[in-house]
Each structure stands twice: as C-alpha cells, then as structure tokens.
Amino acid sequence: TRGMLAVLNSEAELAGVLGHEIAHVTQRHGARQMTKALGAQFLTLAAAAGGALAGGGAIAPAITLTQAVMSNVLSGHGRAFEFEADEKGLYYAWKAGYDPREASKFMRRLRQLERLRGIGYHGFGSTHPETTLRILKLEELAQVLARPGQKLAVKGDHYKAQLSGLVYGERKEGYRLKAHRARAGETLPDLAAKYLGNRNFSLELALLNDLDDRTVLKEGQRIKIVRKK
C-alpha cells in the first residue's frame, strides 16, 4: 500500500485505485472466487478417488492434471474479476467527482515500472490481466464518462503535498518522499543532484512525476522528491 501511494500522482488516481478495491467487495469477488476454489478442491478429491479405483499409480497423475486445469480456470475467472473491478471502480471514482481519465495515467506509469523492474501482471497463470489491455479498456470507458463541460477534480498538487515523510522503497534503505515546490527554471537533474547527490537519478524522478527528465519546471510546481531521511 505504501509503495502504491508513492507511485500515485493525484487524488483522482487514488480514487481510481480505491474504487477498484471497493468494486472487488461490492461485486463479491472474494466470495465468488472462494466458492470456485472449494469446487476445485472437491474435483481434486474426486480425481484422487478415481485414480485409486484405476490403480494406485494413477492417483498422482490424476490429481496433477485436475489441479493444473482448475488453476487455469480459476485464473481466468480472476482476470474477469479484475476487468470488472476496473470498470466499476472507474465509475465509482467518476461518481465521486474525480476525472476518470487519470486512472489510465497511473496504469501507464505502473507498466513502465513493471518493465524497469522486470515484473508484470500478464501471463497464463496470473489473475491480473495484461496492463496494456487494462489501460485500453480504462481509456475507452473514461472517454464515455468524462463528457465535455463536466467539472471533474484531479488535485495533483494537493495529493503530492500529503506525501512528505512517506517511506520510499524498503524501510532499511532510509529513503523518504518530499513534496518539493519548484522554483522557476529548476530541472529534475538539478533536484536529483541536490537531494540524491547524482544527476542520473533524474530518470526515476521523471517517472515518479509523469514528466520528461528534461522538463524545465514552473514556479510553485509540486514535485515528488526521493531523499535520504
């Protein structure tokens, strides 16, 4: 949760994440998945019984095959639940007055982090659908919800201002976030050198703030900074 807060850049993005988690509850995804899992256990027991009747040596292969099939079936249901939670969660955020278009920005940032850190949600055995597909679906729905003339909140600077002091990364590494208010003409390499002692860290600051690392900052612009506590 703490790591997620550091990646988010606005209240609107946070509303999308909270809406997603609330949707898992309102749509009873946990209960529905548990029911399916119990069914899978009964099938495994039935496979074991069938294997025993066919001869002791058939028990292990029967169980292995049943477990593999049911694992993929449950993963498929899990991916469907994730799509449903994305859709319902975006609707909840919009109904609360937040700009639904911000949710896809967070997902794009998450995809970049996945690539940088070598992790991902996609895959046959994963319950999270591929991030790219989720982004496309979120953007499509957001365009339907965010009609011209609507007053929708983003609250980026307000959100970032609340992050000062938040632990960033592993606690033992000793890094914390700071909400820096930029001076006109400052750059991310300048801030990386000032707070981290290395201008090359500007790339991580750029990713955290949805900026190009060559961006010249505006007076008063809120920037998330990583620094040693």
Secondary structure as GFF3:
##gff-version 3
##sequence-region A 1 229
A	DSSP	alpha_helix	2	7	.	.	.	ID=ss1
A	DSSP	alpha_helix	11	26	.	.	.	ID=ss2
A	DSSP	alpha_helix	29	54	.	.	.	ID=ss3
A	DSSP	three_ten_helix	56	58	.	.	.	ID=ss4
A	DSSP	alpha_helix	59	95	.	.	.	ID=ss5
A	DSSP	alpha_helix	102	117	.	.	.	ID=ss6
A	DSSP	alpha_helix	131	145	.	.	.	ID=ss7
A	DSSP	alpha_helix	156	161	.	.	.	ID=ss8
A	DSSP	beta_strand	167	168	.	.	.	ID=ss9
A	DSSP	three_ten_helix	171	173	.	.	.	ID=ss10
A	DSSP	beta_strand	175	181	.	.	.	ID=ss11
A	DSSP	alpha_helix	188	196	.	.	.	ID=ss12
A	DSSP	three_ten_helix	199	201	.	.	.	ID=ss13
A	DSSP	alpha_helix	202	209	.	.	.	ID=ss14
A	DSSP	beta_strand	222	228	.	.	.	ID=ss15
###
